[in-house]
Amino acid sequence: MDRMHFTLRYVCQELGISPKTVRKYIEEGLVEPQDFLSGQPLFDRSAFERLAKIRRLRRDLGINIAGIDIILRLLERVEELNDEIGRLKGQVAAAHGRNLPAYGGIFDQHPAPTCIIGGEIRKIEVIEE
C-alpha cells in the first residue's frame, strides 16, 4: 500500500504558510520531506503534523527557529521516554505476574522490591533472618 504524501502547495494552503517559509524550515532542519517530485518536496503525515506544530509555535506563541528546534527535540525525547516507561511497565508486570495501571507511581505498587540492571527490571530477593 502506498503511503500518502502531501504536496508543498497543499501543505501551504492547509496550514496557511508560504512555500518560502516551508523551504526555510527544511533548510533549518526542522522538517524533512519524505520525497521529491519534479524538485518539489512531498511530505508524509508526520511531517505535515510537525509543520503544523512549527506553525503554532512560531505564529501563535512567537517562538524563534532555535527555540522551535529545542522544543521539538524535547517533545521527541518525552515521547521516547514514555515509550520506555511503557516497555518497563510491561517487564514489571511480567515479573510480578499482574497488570499495572497505565499511569501512576508503578514502583510504589510492587509487592516485591525491584531494581534496574542493564536496562531491565529484575526482582530482588529479600532474605529475612
N, CA, C and O of each residue as an XYZ file, in Angstrom:
516
protein
N       0.843     -1.188      0.000
C       0.000      0.000      0.000
C       0.885      1.246      0.000
O       1.818      1.337      0.797
N       0.606      2.198     -0.875
C       1.395      3.419     -0.959
C       1.078      4.344      0.202
O      -0.058      4.448      0.664
N       2.121      5.003      0.649
C       1.921      5.978      1.725
C       1.394      7.270      1.135
O       1.730      7.622      0.005
N       0.587      7.963      1.877
C       0.036      9.228      1.421
C       1.102     10.311      1.540
O       1.810     10.399      2.543
N       1.203     11.125      0.507
C       2.128     12.254      0.518
C       1.354     13.532      0.229
O       0.379     13.536     -0.523
N       1.815     14.617      0.845
C       1.192     15.917      0.667
C       2.155     16.808     -0.110
O       3.348     16.862      0.190
N       1.626     17.500     -1.102
C       2.456     18.408     -1.899
C       2.734     19.684     -1.099
O       2.043     19.995     -0.129
N       3.753     20.401     -1.532
C       4.086     21.678     -0.901
C       2.893     22.627     -0.987
O       2.570     23.319     -0.022
N       2.249     22.655     -2.138
C       1.095     23.541     -2.337
C      -0.019     23.216     -1.334
O      -0.584     24.115     -0.713
N      -0.328     21.925     -1.184
C      -1.384     21.504     -0.262
C      -1.033     21.882      1.178
O      -1.863     22.424      1.906
N       0.206     21.589      1.578
C       0.655     21.896      2.938
C       0.517     23.389      3.216
O      -0.003     23.796      4.255
N       0.987     24.190      2.278
C       0.935     25.644      2.466
C      -0.508     26.146      2.551
O      -0.835     27.000      3.375
N      -1.359     25.601      1.688
C      -2.766     26.005      1.683
C      -3.460     25.610      2.985
O      -4.180     26.416      3.573
N      -3.249     24.384      3.433
C      -3.912     23.891      4.645
C      -3.419     24.578      5.910
O      -4.199     24.844      6.824
N      -2.114     24.867      5.959
C      -1.537     25.438      7.179
C      -1.430     26.955      7.145
O      -1.112     27.583      8.154
N      -1.696     27.539      5.987
C      -1.628     28.996      5.880
C      -0.215     29.545      6.008
O      -0.001     30.591      6.620
N       0.744     28.840      5.431
C       2.130     29.307      5.431
C       2.638     29.330      3.989
O       2.107     28.641      3.119
N       3.656     30.122      3.759
C       4.169     30.272      2.396
C       5.167     29.171      2.048
O       5.789     28.588      2.936
N       5.317     28.888      0.749
C       6.324     27.915      0.326
C       7.732     28.322      0.766
O       8.555     27.472      1.106
N       7.998     29.619      0.756
C       9.314     30.121      1.176
C       9.569     29.762      2.647
O      10.679     29.380      3.018
N       8.536     29.887      3.465
C       8.660     29.562      4.889
C       8.912     28.071      5.078
O       9.769     27.678      5.869
N       8.168     27.245      4.354
C       8.367     25.789      4.461
C       9.785     25.431      4.025
O      10.445     24.613      4.667
N      10.254     26.037      2.940
C      11.622     25.763      2.475
C      12.655     26.188      3.521
O      13.686     25.535      3.681
N      12.376     27.278      4.227
C      13.280     27.711      5.293
C      13.307     26.676      6.414
O      14.374     26.360      6.940
N      12.141     26.146      6.783
C      12.082     25.118      7.821
C      12.858     23.864      7.395
O      13.517     23.225      8.214
N      12.770     23.522      6.107
C      13.534     22.385      5.583
C      15.026     22.688      5.680
O      15.811     21.855      6.133
N      15.400     23.869      5.257
C      16.804     24.299      5.281
C      17.363     24.314      6.702
O      18.524     23.965      6.917
N      16.551     24.711      7.657
C      16.973     24.782      9.058
C      16.962     23.418      9.741
O      17.426     23.286     10.873
N      16.433     22.404      9.055
C      16.408     21.063      9.614
C      15.242     20.800     10.556
O      15.254     19.821     11.302
N      14.237     21.665     10.526
C      13.085     21.484     11.404
C      12.123     20.417     10.894
O      11.410     19.784     11.672
N      12.113     20.227      9.588
C      11.237     19.231      8.969
C      11.963     18.644      7.767
O      12.773     19.306      7.118
N      11.650     17.381      7.490
C      12.298     16.704      6.378
C      11.240     16.153      5.431
O      10.364     15.397      5.852
N      11.314     16.528      4.153
C      10.371     15.965      3.194
C      10.584     14.459      3.056
O      11.702     13.964      3.202
N       9.519     13.751      2.779
C       9.608     12.310      2.592
C      10.216     11.981      1.234
O      10.925     10.986      1.084
N       9.928     12.840      0.235
C      10.375     12.586     -1.129
C      10.310     13.899     -1.904
O       9.899     14.931     -1.374
N      10.720     13.840     -3.157
C      10.620     14.993     -4.039
C      10.007     14.537     -5.356
O      10.259     13.423     -5.814
N       9.198     15.409     -5.965
C       8.608     15.148     -7.262
C       8.807     16.395     -8.103
O       8.279     17.462     -7.786
N       9.574     16.254     -9.180
C       9.908     17.393    -10.049
C      10.498     18.545     -9.244
O      10.189     19.710     -9.496
N      11.343     18.219     -8.282
C      12.014     19.231     -7.477
C      11.189     19.796     -6.336
O      11.686     20.599     -5.546
N       9.935     19.385     -6.243
C       9.059     19.886     -5.183
C       9.009     18.873     -4.043
O       8.878     17.673     -4.283
N       9.111     19.356     -2.794
C       9.070     18.423     -1.657
C       7.688     17.811     -1.471
O       6.665     18.460     -1.688
N       7.686     16.551     -1.064
C       6.467     15.839     -0.695
C       6.591     15.456      0.774
O       7.656     15.032      1.223
N       5.502     15.607      1.519
C       5.520     15.376      2.961
C       4.581     14.240      3.333
O       3.491     14.117      2.774
N       5.008     13.409      4.279
C       4.119     12.384      4.810
C       3.310     12.998      5.955
O       3.493     14.164      6.304
N       2.416     12.194      6.532
C       1.536     12.714      7.584
C       2.315     13.263      8.779
O       1.969     14.317      9.313
N       3.368     12.550      9.201
C       4.121     13.016     10.381
C       4.813     14.343     10.097
O       4.879     15.199     10.980
N       5.329     14.535      8.884
C       5.956     15.815      8.532
C       4.906     16.923      8.477
O       5.164     18.050      8.901
N       3.715     16.597      7.950
C       2.624     17.569      7.916
C       2.256     17.998      9.335
O       2.099     19.189      9.606
N       2.119     17.025     10.239
C       1.785     17.337     11.633
C       2.904     18.133     12.297
O       2.643     19.032     13.095
N       4.138     17.804     11.968
C       5.284     18.547     12.519
C       5.241     19.996     12.035
O       5.483     20.917     12.815
N       4.935     20.201     10.759
C       4.816     21.565     10.237
C       3.691     22.323     10.938
O       3.814     23.523     11.184
N       2.603     21.636     11.261
C       1.510     22.288     11.993
C       1.980     22.718     13.385
O       1.624     23.799     13.852
N       2.780     21.872     14.050
C       3.339     22.241     15.362
C       4.265     23.444     15.225
O       4.212     24.377     16.026
N       5.112     23.410     14.199
C       6.051     24.508     13.971
C       5.290     25.808     13.758
O       5.638     26.840     14.331
N       4.245     25.752     12.929
C       3.446     26.957     12.673
C       2.843     27.500     13.965
O       2.866     28.706     14.211
N       2.304     26.604     14.786
C       1.712     27.048     16.060
C       2.752     27.671     16.969
O       2.517     28.727     17.557
N       3.894     27.028     17.086
C       4.954     27.565     17.937
C       5.427     28.927     17.434
O       5.665     29.843     18.222
N       5.558     29.048     16.127
C       6.081     30.282     15.538
C       5.035     31.388     15.538
O       5.271     32.483     16.049
N       3.885     31.090     14.960
C       2.870     32.131     14.759
C       2.105     32.448     16.040
O       1.958     33.614     16.408
N       1.625     31.428     16.708
C       0.760     31.663     17.863
C       1.528     31.999     19.133
O       1.055     32.769     19.969
N       2.723     31.415     19.274
C       3.484     31.618     20.505
C       4.707     32.513     20.326
O       5.340     32.895     21.310
N       5.047     32.853     19.080
C       6.148     33.775     18.808
C       7.534     33.218     19.098
O       8.459     33.983     19.373
N       7.692     31.922     19.042
C       8.977     31.287     19.352
C       9.866     31.321     18.113
O       9.398     31.070     17.002
N      11.157     31.633     18.305
C      12.070     31.692     17.166
C      12.492     30.292     16.720
O      12.184     29.295     17.373
N      13.202     30.244     15.596
C      13.586     28.969     14.982
C      14.413     28.112     15.947
O      14.170     26.911     16.069
N      15.372     28.711     16.620
C      16.208     27.958     17.561
C      15.366     27.386     18.694
O      15.566     26.242     19.103
N      14.431     28.175     19.199
C      13.551     27.704     20.263
C      12.642     26.575     19.797
O      12.390     25.623     20.536
N      12.153     26.688     18.562
C      11.304     25.636     17.994
C      12.090     24.336     17.890
O      11.572     23.268     18.217
N      13.327     24.419     17.441
C      14.175     23.232     17.325
C      14.333     22.545     18.680
O      14.204     21.325     18.782
N      14.608     23.321     19.700
C      14.771     22.765     21.051
C      13.468     22.133     21.532
O      13.481     21.024     22.068
N      12.360     22.816     21.349
C      11.064     22.308     21.799
C      10.725     20.991     21.087
O      10.279     20.036     21.723
N      10.934     20.946     19.782
C      10.628     19.725     19.035
C      11.509     18.563     19.483
O      11.038     17.431     19.590
N      12.773     18.838     19.741
C      13.674     17.787     20.233
C      13.220     17.288     21.614
O      13.239     16.088     21.887
N      12.815     18.219     22.473
C      12.334     17.827     23.799
C      11.045     17.014     23.710
O      10.873     16.041     24.444
N      10.147     17.406     22.824
C       8.912     16.646     22.639
C       9.207     15.229     22.144
O       8.578     14.269     22.588
N      10.161     15.105     21.224
C      10.555     13.775     20.747
C      11.141     12.945     21.883
O      10.862     11.751     21.995
N      11.950     13.578     22.722
C      12.561     12.861     23.842
C      11.510     12.417     24.855
O      11.589     11.312     25.390
N      10.536     13.269     25.117
C       9.438     12.904     26.026
C       8.696     11.698     25.469
O       8.354     10.780     26.214
N       8.446     11.693     24.168
C       7.764     10.553     23.545
C       8.596      9.274     23.678
O       8.055      8.208     23.972
N       9.907      9.380     23.463
C      10.793      8.222     23.629
C      10.756      7.709     25.066
O      10.701      6.501     25.297
N      10.785      8.618     26.020
C      10.757      8.223     27.431
C       9.417      7.586     27.806
O       9.378      6.631     28.582
N       8.328      8.109     27.258
C       7.020      7.494     27.508
C       6.973      6.074     26.950
O       6.413      5.174     27.576
N       7.560      5.878     25.780
C       7.630      4.531     25.206
C       8.460      3.615     26.103
O       8.098      2.458     26.319
N       9.568      4.133     26.623
C      10.430      3.345     27.515
C       9.693      2.991     28.808
O       9.822      1.876     29.313
N       8.927      3.932     29.336
C       8.140      3.666     30.544
C       7.146      2.540     30.273
O       6.975      1.644     31.099
N       6.499      2.589     29.125
C       5.563      1.528     28.769
C       6.243      0.176     28.679
O       5.704     -0.829     29.143
N       7.430      0.150     28.081
C       8.187     -1.095     27.973
C       8.572     -1.620     29.346
O       8.445     -2.815     29.613
N       9.040     -0.738     30.216
C       9.442     -1.139     31.565
C       8.240     -1.596     32.391
O       8.351     -2.534     33.180
N       7.107     -0.947     32.215
C       5.895     -1.373     32.917
C       5.532     -2.793     32.508
O       5.126     -3.605     33.339
N       5.681     -3.083     31.222
C       5.404     -4.432     30.748
C       6.326     -5.450     31.379
O       5.893     -6.547     31.732
N       7.597     -5.101     31.526
C       8.556     -6.006     32.164
C       8.215     -6.216     33.636
O       8.284     -7.336     34.142
N       7.850     -5.138     34.314
C       7.493     -5.245     35.728
C       6.246     -6.103     35.881
O       6.182     -6.966     36.757
N       5.263     -5.867     35.035
C       4.029     -6.642     35.098
C       4.315     -8.119     34.859
O       3.766     -8.981     35.546
N       5.173     -8.410     33.886
C       5.513     -9.806     33.601
C       6.272    -10.425     34.768
O       6.047    -11.586     35.109
N       7.164     -9.662     35.376
C       7.952    -10.178     36.502
C       7.073    -10.454     37.712
O       7.367    -11.357     38.496
N       6.008     -9.695     37.875
C       5.133     -9.848     39.031
C       3.841    -10.584     38.698
O       3.009    -10.818     39.575
N       3.678    -10.945     37.431
C       2.516    -11.722     37.031
C       1.197    -11.003     37.160
O       0.176    -11.630     37.444
N       1.195     -9.692     36.957
C      -0.075     -8.971     37.021
C       0.007     -7.721     36.167
O       1.092     -7.263     35.810
N      -1.151     -7.181     35.847
C      -1.212     -5.954     35.061
C      -1.057     -4.754     35.972
O      -1.501     -4.766     37.120
N      -0.430     -3.730     35.452
C      -0.253     -2.495     36.207
C      -1.093     -1.401     35.567
O      -1.403     -1.481     34.378
N      -1.462     -0.395     36.321
C      -2.245      0.702     35.738
C      -1.437      1.423     34.660
O      -0.206      1.421     34.677
N      -2.153      2.034     33.731
C      -1.500      2.723     32.618
C      -0.662      3.901     33.096
O       0.377      4.199     32.506
N      -1.096      4.569     34.149
C      -0.374      5.734     34.655
C      -0.249      5.616     36.162
O      -0.972      4.860     36.810
N       0.684      6.378     36.698
C       0.812      6.416     38.145
C       2.137      5.899     38.622
O       2.980      5.483     37.827
N       2.321      5.924     39.922
C       3.573      5.501     40.533
C       3.689      4.000     40.596
O       3.368      3.399     41.621
N       4.133      3.387     39.540
C       4.166      1.928     39.470
C       5.134      1.318     40.464
O       4.911      0.198     40.924
N       6.182      2.010     40.801
C       7.178      1.414     41.677
C       6.710      1.360     43.131
O       7.283      0.636     43.944
N       5.673      2.123     43.454
C       5.108      2.071     44.800
C       4.118      0.922     44.951
O       3.689      0.635     46.069
N       3.746      0.259     43.865
C       2.687     -0.739     43.888
C       3.208     -2.168     43.820
O       2.405     -3.093     43.702
N       4.489     -2.383     43.889
C       5.052     -3.718     43.726
C       5.161     -4.437     45.063
O       5.629     -3.868     46.049
N       4.724     -5.694     45.086
C       4.831     -6.453     46.324
C       6.269     -6.850     46.620
O       6.629     -7.034     47.783
N       7.097     -6.985     45.588
C       8.498     -7.368     45.801
C       9.391     -6.242     45.311
O       9.078     -5.599     44.309
N      10.504     -5.991     46.002
C      11.415     -4.942     45.553
C      11.992     -5.283     44.179
O      12.221     -6.450     43.861
N      12.221     -4.250     43.374
C      12.821     -4.435     42.057
C      13.948     -3.441     41.874
O      14.041     -2.443     42.590
N      14.809     -3.727     40.902
C      15.853     -2.780     40.534
C      16.057     -2.881     39.028
O      15.615     -3.840     38.395
N      16.721     -1.899     38.468
C      17.007     -1.913     37.043
C      18.477     -2.254     36.870
O      19.354     -1.555     37.378
N      18.737     -3.342     36.144
C      20.108     -3.775     35.868
C      20.234     -3.916     34.366
O      19.519     -4.702     33.743
N      21.149     -3.149     33.786
C      21.343     -3.221     32.342
C      20.100     -2.873     31.556
O      19.875     -3.437     30.485
N      19.287     -1.961     32.057
C      18.083     -1.543     31.374
C      16.897     -2.469     31.549
O      15.839     -2.217     30.971
N      17.037     -3.538     32.333
C      15.941     -4.469     32.576
C      15.554     -4.438     34.053
O      16.402     -4.291     34.933
N      14.264     -4.580     34.298
C      13.788     -4.617     35.675
C      13.897     -6.045     36.188
O      13.456     -6.989     35.533
N      14.484     -6.188     37.361
C      14.664     -7.525     37.949
C      14.169     -7.510     39.390
O      14.242     -6.496     40.084
N      13.661     -8.669     39.818
C      13.233     -8.817     41.205
C      14.448     -8.905     42.099
O      15.486     -9.446     41.717
N      14.305     -8.370     43.281
C      15.357     -8.511     44.295
C      14.826     -9.493     45.324
O      13.748     -9.294     45.884
N      15.563    -10.523     45.565
C      15.136    -11.496     46.576
C      15.531    -10.969     47.950
O      16.677    -10.585     48.188
N      14.562    -10.961     48.830
C      14.792    -10.499     50.192
C      14.847    -11.722     51.112
O      13.911    -12.519     51.167
N      15.940    -11.847     51.815
C      16.111    -12.966     52.749
C      16.000    -12.414     54.149
O      16.812    -11.590     54.570
N      14.989    -12.872     54.871
C      14.812    -12.404     56.233
C      15.413    -13.428     57.186
O      15.195    -14.630     57.037
N      16.149    -12.956     58.136
C      16.792    -13.853     59.103
C      16.062    -13.877     60.404
O      16.470    -14.581     61.328
